[in-house]
Amino acid sequence: MPTIDLDCHGDVNWTLQTRSRLAQLPSTRLKARLEWSRDDEIGKLELTVASKLTMLRLVTDRVNLELRELERELNARTEDIARCLADPSPLPLRDPKAIWNLMLDVDSFILQSRSAYEIVGKFLKAFFVRVFGRQIDQGEIRRAVEERGVDCAWVEILSKARKEFFHNVAAAGIAITLDCVNPLSNLDVLIRVEGDADFHFRDCRAIYDGLSRALEAIDQWIYDEATKLC
């Protein structure tokens, strides 16, 4: 029975954009090394990177949307919040599934972030062998990113979250920390973790922003290396 693949990548592909930028450089040798097909091993890795980054963007959008919906509900329920503070008790949301949807998407965010981190590293190692003819390791990638002004503290945050959520504990619920002056401004939302430190949503932002900045730095690093061939 014939099978038709659906195009799930389109034009949104970080690696293709990087290759297109390098192809503008005046080096025929470089252009030749940048040519490969989807069936090459590096081509397969390139598509995997595109898939992971797309899934990460989608799950990040879902988490942000769910946080905005949570904030809207809380802003409309100040009296209920006051009662929960006066007589400490959990606050039930109008849709009980909202909590689980949010926890599930944060779980997926951590999984896709760590997977993207590892797949990008694997692609870069293959890319440097193919295009620049040399081996690189994780330490060199990190140094290149940090030399271009990106703080890699997010890598440790991600590593700890991944180990805790996938090997040791499970999410136990969601809580909010209220500001004393204006309770519902700048909410600090966190996932409760049994027997360990809570996971704050600001850590999600740190991971996503850190990975995004790291990809920009890697793109510039690759370009700087390519100019040496011209």
URFEN-V186435 format. One record per pair of residues at least 24 apart in sequence whose ideal C-beta (glycine too) atoms are under 10 Angstrom apart, sorted by the first residue. I is the first residue (numbers start at 1). GAP is how many residues later the second one is. D is the distance in Angstrom with one decimal. If there is no record, write none. Layout:
{{I,GAP,D} {I,GAP,D}}
//
This chain:
{{8,39,9.2} {8,42,8.5} {8,43,7.2} {8,46,7.4} {8,47,9.9} {9,29,9.8} {9,37,9.5} {9,38,6.6} {9,41,4.9} {9,42,7.3} {9,45,7.3} {10,40,9.1} {10,44,9.0} {12,38,7.4} {12,41,8.2} {12,42,6.5} {12,45,8.4} {13,33,7.5} {13,34,8.2} {13,36,8.0} {13,37,4.4} {13,38,9.6} {13,40,8.2} {13,41,8.6} {14,32,9.3} {14,35,6.8} {14,36,7.1} {14,39,5.9} {14,40,9.7} {14,106,8.6} {14,109,9.8} {14,201,6.0} {14,202,9.6} {14,204,9.0} {14,205,7.6} {15,27,9.4} {15,28,9.8} {15,30,8.5} {15,31,4.6} {15,32,8.8} {15,33,9.8} {15,34,5.5} {15,35,6.7} {15,38,9.1} {15,105,9.0} {15,108,6.8} {15,109,9.6} {15,112,8.0} {15,200,9.9} {15,204,9.5} {15,207,9.7} {16,30,7.3} {16,31,9.8} {16,33,9.8} {16,34,7.6} {17,202,7.8} {18,28,9.7} {18,109,8.8} {18,197,9.1} {18,200,8.2} {18,201,5.3} {18,202,9.8} {18,204,5.9} {18,205,7.9} {18,208,9.6} {19,27,8.4} {19,108,9.2} {19,112,9.1} {19,203,9.2} {21,198,7.4} {21,199,9.9} {21,201,8.5} {21,202,6.3} {21,205,8.6} {22,109,7.9} {22,197,9.7} {22,200,7.0} {22,201,6.7} {22,203,9.4} {22,204,4.9} {22,205,9.3} {22,207,9.4} {23,203,9.7} {24,199,9.9} {24,202,9.9} {25,198,8.2} {25,201,5.7} {25,202,6.6} {25,204,7.7} {25,205,5.3} {26,201,9.9} {26,203,9.9} {26,204,5.6} {27,199,7.5} {27,200,8.9} {27,201,9.8} {27,202,5.1} {27,203,4.6} {29,102,9.9} {29,200,6.3} {29,201,9.1} {30,101,7.2} {30,102,9.3} {30,196,5.9} {30,197,9.4} {30,198,9.9} {30,199,5.0} {30,200,7.2} {32,99,9.9} {33,94,9.7} {33,97,6.2} {33,98,4.7} {33,99,8.2} {33,100,8.4} {33,193,9.5} {33,196,8.6} {34,93,9.5} {34,96,8.5} {34,97,6.5} {34,192,9.0} {36,94,7.4} {36,95,9.9} {40,86,9.5} {40,90,8.7} {41,85,6.8} {41,89,9.2} {42,81,7.4} {42,84,4.8} {42,85,6.6} {42,87,8.6} {42,88,5.5} {42,89,9.1} {43,83,9.9} {44,79,9.7} {44,82,9.7} {45,74,7.3} {45,75,9.5} {45,77,6.3} {45,78,4.4} {45,79,9.4} {45,80,9.3} {45,81,5.6} {45,82,8.2} {46,77,6.5} {46,80,9.0} {46,81,8.5} {47,76,9.9} {48,67,9.3} {48,68,9.5} {48,71,5.4} {48,72,9.5} {48,74,8.3} {48,75,7.4} {49,67,7.5} {49,70,5.5} {49,71,5.8} {49,73,8.7} {49,74,5.0} {49,75,9.3} {49,78,9.9} {49,166,9.7} {50,69,9.9} {50,73,9.9} {51,61,9.8} {51,64,9.7} {51,65,9.3} {51,68,8.7} {52,60,6.4} {52,61,9.1} {52,62,9.9} {52,63,5.6} {52,64,4.1} {52,65,9.0} {52,66,9.0} {52,67,5.2} {52,68,7.8} {52,71,9.8} {53,59,8.8} {53,63,5.8} {53,66,8.9} {53,67,8.1} {53,158,8.8} {53,159,9.6} {53,162,8.0} {54,58,9.6} {54,62,9.7} {55,53,8.2} {55,54,9.8} {55,56,9.4} {55,57,5.1} {55,60,8.5} {55,61,8.1} {56,52,9.1} {56,53,7.3} {56,55,9.5} {56,56,4.4} {56,57,6.1} {56,59,8.3} {56,60,5.3} {56,61,9.8} {56,151,9.7} {56,152,7.7} {56,155,7.8} {56,156,9.7} {57,55,9.2} {57,59,9.9} {57,151,9.0} {57,155,9.7} {58,47,9.7} {58,50,9.4} {58,54,8.8} {59,45,9.6} {59,46,5.6} {59,47,8.7} {59,48,9.4} {59,49,4.8} {59,50,5.0} {59,51,9.6} {59,52,8.7} {59,53,5.7} {59,54,8.9} {59,149,10.0} {60,45,8.8} {60,48,9.7} {60,49,6.3} {60,52,8.6} {60,53,8.8} {60,144,7.8} {60,145,9.3} {60,147,9.5} {60,148,5.6} {60,152,9.9} {61,44,9.5} {62,39,8.1} {62,40,8.8} {62,42,9.3} {62,43,4.8} {62,44,9.6} {62,46,8.3} {62,47,8.5} {63,38,9.6} {63,39,7.0} {63,41,9.9} {63,42,4.9} {63,43,6.1} {63,45,8.7} {63,46,5.8} {63,138,7.8} {63,141,6.4} {63,142,9.7} {63,145,9.2} {64,41,9.7} {64,137,9.7} {64,140,9.1} {64,141,9.3} {64,144,9.6} {65,36,10.0} {65,37,9.9} {65,40,9.2} {66,32,6.9} {66,33,9.5} {66,35,6.1} {66,36,4.7} {66,37,9.8} {66,38,9.8} {66,39,6.5} {66,40,9.1} {66,123,9.9} {67,35,7.4} {67,38,9.9} {67,39,9.9} {67,120,8.3} {67,122,6.4} {67,134,6.7} {67,137,9.2} {69,24,9.7} {69,26,9.0} {69,29,7.1} {69,32,9.6} {69,33,9.1} {70,28,6.8} {70,29,8.8} {70,32,7.1} {70,104,8.3} {70,106,8.1} {70,117,8.1} {70,119,7.1} {71,105,9.2} {71,113,7.4} {71,114,9.9} {71,116,6.1} {71,118,8.6} {73,25,8.0} {74,102,7.0} {74,104,9.3} {74,109,8.8} {74,110,5.7} {74,113,7.1} {74,115,9.6} {75,108,9.8} {75,109,5.3} {75,110,9.6} {75,112,9.5} {76,108,9.8} {77,107,9.4} {78,105,7.6} {78,106,7.1} {81,95,8.7} {81,97,7.5} {81,102,6.8} {81,103,7.7} {82,101,8.6} {85,93,7.6} {85,98,8.4} {90,83,8.0} {90,85,8.8} {91,84,9.3} {91,85,8.4} {93,81,9.3} {98,76,9.1} {99,72,9.5} {99,74,6.9} {99,75,5.3} {99,92,9.8} {100,71,9.2} {100,73,9.8} {100,74,9.3} {102,69,9.4} {102,72,6.2} {102,87,8.5} {102,89,8.4} {102,99,9.2} {103,67,9.0} {103,68,4.5} {103,69,9.0} {103,70,7.9} {103,71,6.5} {103,88,6.3} {103,89,9.5} {104,67,8.7} {105,99,9.8} {106,55,9.2} {106,59,8.6} {106,65,7.3} {106,68,8.9} {106,83,9.8} {106,85,6.2} {106,93,7.6} {106,95,7.7} {106,97,9.6} {106,98,6.6} {107,54,9.7} {107,58,6.2} {107,59,8.5} {107,63,8.7} {107,64,6.6} {107,84,9.0} {109,49,9.9} {109,52,9.3} {109,92,10.0} {109,95,6.0} {109,98,7.8} {109,99,7.9} {110,47,9.9} {110,48,7.1} {110,51,5.0} {110,52,5.7} {110,54,9.1} {110,55,5.6} {110,56,7.8} {110,89,8.5} {110,93,9.3} {110,94,8.2} {110,97,7.9} {111,50,9.9} {111,51,7.5} {111,54,8.2} {111,55,7.3} {113,41,9.0} {113,44,9.8} {113,45,5.6} {113,48,8.5} {113,49,8.0} {113,91,8.5} {113,94,5.3} {113,95,7.2} {113,97,9.4} {113,98,6.4} {114,41,9.8} {114,44,5.8} {114,45,7.6} {114,47,8.2} {114,48,4.4} {114,49,9.5} {114,51,9.7} {114,52,8.5} {114,93,9.1} {115,47,9.3} {116,42,9.9} {116,95,6.8} {116,99,9.3} {117,37,9.4} {117,38,7.2} {117,41,6.6} {117,42,8.8} {117,45,9.2} {117,90,9.1} {117,93,9.7} {117,94,6.7} {117,97,8.6} {120,91,8.4} {120,94,8.3} {120,95,7.3} {120,98,7.5} {121,97,9.8} {124,94,6.9} {124,97,9.2} {124,98,8.2} {127,91,9.9} {127,95,7.5} {128,94,8.5} {128,97,7.9} {131,91,8.1} {131,94,8.2} {131,95,7.4} {131,98,8.6} {132,90,8.8} {132,93,5.8} {132,94,7.9} {132,96,8.4} {132,97,7.7} {133,96,9.7} {134,91,9.3} {136,89,9.8} {140,81,9.6} {141,73,8.8} {141,76,9.7} {141,77,7.2} {141,80,8.3} {142,72,8.9} {143,78,9.7} {144,70,9.6} {144,73,7.0} {144,74,7.0} {144,76,8.9} {144,77,4.3} {144,78,9.1} {144,80,8.8} {144,81,8.9} {145,65,9.4} {145,68,8.2} {145,69,4.9} {145,70,9.1} {145,71,9.3} {145,72,4.5} {145,73,6.4} {145,75,9.6} {145,76,7.4} {146,68,9.4} {146,71,8.3} {147,70,8.2} {147,74,8.2} {147,77,10.0} {148,65,8.9} {148,66,9.0} {148,68,8.1} {148,69,3.9} {148,70,8.5} {148,71,9.7} {148,72,5.8} {148,73,6.6} {148,76,9.0} {149,64,8.3} {149,67,9.9} {149,68,7.3} {149,71,10.0} {150,59,9.8} {150,60,7.1} {150,61,9.7} {150,62,9.6} {150,63,4.7} {150,64,5.4} {150,65,9.5} {150,66,7.9} {150,67,4.8} {150,68,9.2} {151,55,9.3} {151,58,10.0} {151,59,7.1} {151,62,8.4} {151,63,9.6} {152,58,7.0} {152,61,9.6} {152,62,7.3} {152,65,9.8} {153,53,7.5} {153,57,7.3} {154,49,8.4} {154,51,9.5} {154,52,5.0} {154,53,5.0} {154,54,8.4} {154,55,7.4} {154,56,2.9} {154,57,6.9} {154,58,9.9} {154,59,8.8} {154,60,8.1} {155,52,8.7} {155,55,7.2} {155,56,8.9} {155,59,8.5} {157,42,9.3} {157,43,9.7} {157,45,9.8} {157,46,5.2} {157,47,9.3} {157,49,5.8} {157,50,6.0} {157,53,8.0} {158,45,8.4} {158,46,9.8} {158,48,8.8} {158,49,5.0} {158,50,9.8} {158,52,8.1} {158,53,8.2} {160,36,9.7} {160,37,9.0} {160,39,9.1} {160,43,9.1} {161,30,9.6} {161,32,9.6} {161,38,6.1} {161,42,6.7} {161,43,8.9} {161,46,7.7} {164,29,6.7} {164,31,9.9} {164,32,6.0} {164,33,8.5} {164,35,7.6} {165,26,8.9} {165,28,8.0} {165,31,9.9} {165,34,7.7} {168,25,9.0} {168,26,9.8} {168,27,8.4} {168,28,7.2} {169,24,5.2} {169,25,5.7} {169,26,6.2} {169,27,5.5} {169,30,9.8} {170,24,7.4} {171,27,9.9} {171,28,7.8} {172,24,9.7} {172,26,9.4} {173,25,9.8} {174,24,9.7} {174,25,10.0} {174,27,9.1} {176,25,9.8}}
//
